[in-house]
Structures are given as structure tokens and as C-alpha cells.
């Protein structure tokens, strides 16, 4: 079924921008909203590589914990190196996801 409706230029730009940020066409974006879904923005381009990095660090920490439980000893240098890597990775993820915190759609509204 075909349906037309009017938008102001500002509304049209906002719709285009929001649909694009979700990886959707404007039609698909509007259909999701009509069906009660709240479209989410696509993750940052390097999301999957960051997730793999976090998983690898977690695996390293798990191996260290396994050895510590089995022997009663912990390799402190390896542990702290992994903790630092984890903190750095989480900081990069937070910066990529949150950015500078400014919502361009809300500017001036």
C-alpha cells in the first residue's frame, strides 16, 4: 500500500538523518515506529573489533584466574597488564558510543 504525507524541510532532514543513523530507509524507519518499535542507531564502525578485543582480554583474565585458583598464585604483572588493557578498551568504547554527548537533533529545539 502506498501512503504520502507532508513534512517540513526540517522534519524531512531529521527523518533522513535518523533513518540513516539506524541503517534504515525512511520508509522502514517510519514502519518500525508505527509498529511500536524504537529504531536504534547502528553501532560504530569498529564495534565488532572492539567486542573481539574485550572478549580476548576477558579470556586472558579467565585463564589467569584459573591458574590462580589451581595453584594459589597469581601472575600480578600479567593480571595488571590485562586490567589496563581492559580499562583502555572500555574507554575507547565509551568514547565511540557516547562521543561528545551533543545530540544534533536537539540543538536549537
Secondary structure, DSSP 8 states (H G I E B T S, - for coil): --------HHHHHHHHHHHHHTT--HHHHHHHHHTT--------TTHHHHHHHHHHHHHHHHHHHHHHHHHS---HHHHHHHHHHHHHHHHHHHHHHHTT---TTTTT-
